[in-house]
Amino acid sequence: MRSQTIARSLAVRAQIVLGSAQGQSIRELAQRLRVSQPTVCLWRRRYQMQGVAGLRSRARSGRPRRISSAKELAVVNATLRKPRAATHWSARRLAKRVGLSHVSVHRIWRKYGLQPHRLEHFKFSTDPDFDTKLTDVVGLYLDPPERALVLCVDEKSQIQALNRTAPLLPLRPGIPAQMSHDYKRHGTTSLFAALEVASGKVHGRCYRRHRHQEFLAFLSSLARRYPGREIHLICDNYGTHNHPAVQQWLAAHPRFHIHFTPTSASWLNLVERWFGLITQQAIRRGSFDSIAQLERAITRFLENWNQNAQPFTWTKSARKIRHSIQNAKLISET
């Protein structure tokens, strides 16, 4: 499992064996690894009968294999090293280097789960109270207080009302949807949102400015929407959330408890995932000739979402998150 050059299919089989040893059921393993239950049963049975050797694929009848395991490993090792004059390999450049077709290189990349064209961003938190805040927030997700409501609160600020200079060209067979590159700006709005962790429903309000006054108004709307409930708010460390006026409001409303995510760790706030959905599905491809039209589109998305709301399920414990961060730091230092 720690090898970087093992085929993904073999890694999944190893995960099936390790998960079974930990007592996970066939259904749990199938759901976590995204395979069928018969597949889990097959590799459990093969391991019981033949051990580790039984996890490898058996030779099949048909045309002989043209690319040897050594050649595959050479492609994998070359992919993991940066080319001399570029930041990453393309399939055609690597194919020319190793003497294979680009189709064969693509096939090997799929087999070993390699995606050199993709790049993900990360940032390590420098918060001295990172472990305490991490444990606090994850604990609210995995073991929320009884008879209390957990809300993930944040703002998506400076949403631009962009009006494209030409109408959108619709999707057609073989041709993706197209929109003009240039646009006219018609102002901005800020969306304040609170995601119910238990149900997935979202309470949202749009404001033209993004200050502590607007945050106080949003907190008041939460108090009216959830009367008499004990509420735990998960927020980031933005200055608006720590303003003295906000602290006074919280002191006057003791049923509200605020929990801060660590600095540079807003990914711990589940409402950020919902912001990604509304951006992809209702904002990014839209064309709006006024702020009011943009806010109506946001309201429509909110109403439709709440009619079919599904909660986001948090699965990682604080211990596993710390372990993943430590591994990432070790890799970045090598």
N, C-alpha and C positions, 0 to 999 in steps of 0.2 A: 504493500500500500504506500510506502514511502518512496518507492522508485518513481523517477520522472520519465522513464523510458518504457514502461509496461503498457501493454494494450489496454484500452479502456474496458473492453469486454472482460478481460481477466481480472481487472481491478474490481469490477462489479461483482464478480463471482467470489472474490476474496471478501468483499463487504458482506455478502450473504452469509458466508461461513462465520465471520467475526460477529455479525449481528445475531446469528443463531446461538453462538456460544454465550452471548450476553442475555439470552432468554427472550429475544424479540420474536413475535409470532410471524407466521408466514404472511399474513395480511399486512402487518406493520412494515415488514421488509419490502414487500411489493410496492406499497405506497411511497416509502421513503426513497427507494432506488428507481422508481418509475419503470418497473418491469412487471410482468404478469405473475400471478401466483404459481402457475405450473412451472415457470422458469425458476422460481425460488425452490420449489420442490425438486426439480431436476438436479440442480447443483448441490443441494443438501445431500441428496441421495448419492450422487457421484462422489462427493467428498467422504461420505461414510464408507463407501465401498473401496475407494482407491486412494484416499488421502489427497495431498496437494497435487499429485500427478493427474488425478481425475478432473481437476479444474481446467486443464488445457484442452483445446478443441482436438477432436480426433481427425485423422486424415480422411478426406472424402474422395469419392470416386469422381472422375471427370478429367479435364485437362490438367496437366502438371502445372505446378506453381512456377511462374516465371520470375518473380522477384523473391530473392532469398531473404531469410531473416536478417542476415548480416547487412544486406543492402537496405532493408527497412530501418535497421538501427542506425546506419550511416545517415539516412535522410533525417531521422529524428535528432541525432546529435548535431547535424548541420543546422537544423531549424532552431535549436536551442542556443546557438552561437550567432552573434551579430555579424552580418556581412561587412566587408571592409569599407565600402563606400555608401552604405545605406543604414537605416535604423532597424529594418526588419526584412525578412525574405518575402518575396512574392512567389507564387507557385511556378511561374515560368522561369524566373531567374534561378531558383533553386533547381528546377528540372534541368536547366542547361548546365549547372554546376555538377550535378551528380550523374548526368547521362540518362535520365528517364524522361518520360513524357509528363507534361504538367497534370494530366489526368491521373497518372499513377501517384504523383506527389500529393494531389488532393485526396486520393483514396487513403494513402498512408496517414495523412493529417487527420482525417476523420476517424481512422482506426485508433489512433493514439490520443485523440481529443486535443489536437494542437490547432490553435487559431492565431497565427502570428499577425493577422491583419487587425485584430482587436486590441484595444488598449483601455484599461480601466484606471480610474484615479482614486487615490486614497490620501489620507492625512492622519498622522498620529497625533492624538490628543496630548497636550502638555499640562493638563489640569492636575494639580497635586492631589486633588480629591477624586481622581478618576474612578478608583475601585469602589469607593463608597457610593458615589452617584450611580455608577453602573449597576451595582447590586440593588440599589433602591429602585431604579426604573424597571429593571428586568423583573424584580420581585413583584411589582405592580402588574406586569403582564402575565406572569406565570401563576401567581398566587394573590389575586386582588383581595382587598379587605371585604368582609361580608357586609351586605346591605349598603355598599358604597359604590359610587359611580366613578370610573376612571376615564378621564378625557385627555386626549393628546391635542394640545393647543399650539397653534403657530400661525404666522401670517405669510401669505404669498404676496409680496409687495411689488409695486411698480409693474403691474400687468398692463402692457401697452395695448391700446385700441388702434390696431393697424388696419388701414384700408388699402387693399391692393389696387394698383392702378388699372388692372384689367381683370375681367371675371375669371374665376377658376375654370380650367379646362378639365372636364370630368374624366373619370377612369374609363378606359376602353380596353378591349381585348388586345393584349400585347403592349399597351401604352399606359404608364402610370398616370395618375392625376397630376396636373401641372398648375403652378401659380406663378405670377410675375415676381421677379426678384425685388423690384422697387415698390414702395408703398408711401402712404401719407400717415403721419401720426395725428391722433385725435385725443391725446391725453392718456392718463394712466389711472388705474384704480388699484386698491389693495384688498385682498380677500383674507379675512380673519376666519379661521375654521377650527372647530372642536370635533374630534373624532371619538365616538363612543367605542372603546376597546371591545366591549362585550358584544355589541350588535353590529358594529360597522357603520352605523348611521352618522351623518355629519350635520352639524349646525354651523351655518356660515352667514357672514355679513360682509358686504362690500362698503368700504369707506374711501373717500377721495384722498385722505391723508393717512400717514402712518406714524402716529405719535402715541404718547401714553394716554392722551385723552380718548383716542379711538379704542385703545385696548381696555380702558375702564368702561367705555360704553359696551364693548363686547362682553366683558365680565358681567355687567348688569343684565345683558340679554340672556346669559347663561343662568343667572340667578332666577330670572323669570321663567325660563324654559324648564328648569329642574327645581321647583320649589320644595323645600324641606329635605332635600337629599344631601347626604354627605358627599362631597366631590373632591377627588384628587386630580389635580391638573399637572400634566407633564409638559414642561416648557423648556426652551433653550435659554441661553444666557444673554439674549439681546437686551440692550439697555432699557428698552421700554418695559420689560417685565420686572425690572428691579427698581423702577422709579419710586421715590418716596410716596407719591400719591397712590401708587398701586399697593405699596406696603400698608398704607393706612386703610385702604379699602379692604384688603385681606384681613387686617386686624379687626375691622368692624363686621366681617362676615366669617366667623370662626369655623363654619362648616366647609369652607374652601381651604384645601391644603395644596400647596404648590411644591412640585418636585422638579429640580433642574437637571437637565442632561449635562454631561461633562462638556467642557469647552472643546470646540471643533469635533463634536460627536453628535451632530443633529440627526445622523442616520439612526440613532436610537429612538427618535420620535416617529411613531407609526404614521402620523398625519402627513409626513413628508412623502410617503409612498402614495398617498391619495392625491397629493399635489401633482405628482408625476402623471397620474391617470388623467386628471382634469386638463393638464397641459397638453397631453398627447391627443385626447379625444374631443376637446371642446375649444381650445384656445389657439394652439400652434397653427392649425390650418384654417382658422377663421379669418374673415375679413369684416371689420367693424368700422362704420362711418361715424361712430360717437361712443363716448364712454357708457352711455345708457344702454346702447345695443350690446356692448360687451358684457355689462352687468346682467342683462336679461339672459344672455347665453349661459353665464355662470349659474344663474338661478335655475334655469331649465335643467342643467346638468345635475345640480344639487337635488332637485325634486325627483328626477328620474332615478338617481342613485339611491335615495332613501326609500323609494318604493321597492327596490330589489337589493337592498343592502346585504353585504356579506362581510363578516369580520375578517380582519387580517390576523392570521395565527402566528404568534411568536413561538419559536421552537428552541432557540439556543439559550442555554443557561449562561449566567455570568461567568462561570468557570470556563466554559467552552469558548466564550468570546475572548477572555483574557489569554487563553492558550493560543487561539488563532492570531491575536495581535502579537504575541511573543514570537510565534513562528514567522510572521511577516517581517518583524524587525530583524530576526536572525538572517532571513533571506536577503533583505536589503543591505545588510552589513557585509555580506560575502561578496 
